[in-house]
């Protein structure tokens, strides 16, 4: 069963309210339209945007 965060993200995406999507992959750091690609070797420096929320 999906958690509320996944459902909210799916709803926001369907409503075109997503300003920036983040993808982790082996590709270099780049921004294409609304997709930010973060290389896996740099992923350690990121933090969960949901941290601290209840």
C-alpha positions as CSV (number, residue, x, y, z in Angstrom):
1,X,0.0,0.0,0.0
2,X,1.4,3.5,-0.9
3,X,2.0,6.0,1.8
4,X,0.4,9.4,1.9
5,X,3.6,11.0,0.5
6,X,3.4,8.9,-2.7
7,X,-0.3,9.6,-3.1
8,X,0.3,13.3,-2.6
9,X,3.2,13.4,-5.1
10,X,1.1,11.5,-7.7
11,X,-1.8,13.9,-7.2
12,X,0.5,17.0,-7.5
13,X,2.1,15.6,-10.6
14,X,-1.4,14.9,-12.2
15,X,-2.4,18.5,-11.4
16,X,0.9,19.9,-12.9
17,X,1.9,21.4,-9.6
18,X,5.4,19.9,-9.6
19,X,8.0,22.6,-10.0
20,X,11.1,20.3,-10.1
21,X,11.5,16.5,-10.4
22,X,14.7,14.9,-9.1
23,X,16.2,11.8,-10.6
24,X,19.3,9.9,-9.3
25,X,21.3,8.1,-12.0
26,X,24.8,7.5,-13.4
27,X,24.4,10.5,-15.7
28,X,26.2,13.8,-15.0
29,X,24.6,16.6,-13.0
30,X,22.2,18.5,-15.3
31,X,18.9,20.3,-15.4
32,X,16.6,19.5,-18.3
33,X,13.4,21.6,-18.2
34,X,11.8,20.5,-14.8
35,X,14.1,17.4,-14.2
36,X,17.2,17.7,-12.1
37,X,19.5,14.7,-12.6
38,X,21.9,14.1,-9.7
39,X,24.7,11.6,-10.2
40,X,24.7,8.7,-7.7
41,X,28.2,9.6,-6.4
42,X,26.8,13.0,-5.3
43,X,23.6,11.6,-3.8
44,X,25.2,11.3,-0.4
45,X,25.2,15.1,-0.1
46,X,21.4,15.4,-0.6
47,X,18.8,15.1,2.2
48,X,15.3,13.9,2.2
49,X,12.9,16.9,1.8
50,X,10.4,15.0,3.9
51,X,12.7,14.7,6.9
52,X,11.2,16.2,10.1
53,X,7.6,16.3,8.8
54,X,4.9,14.5,10.7
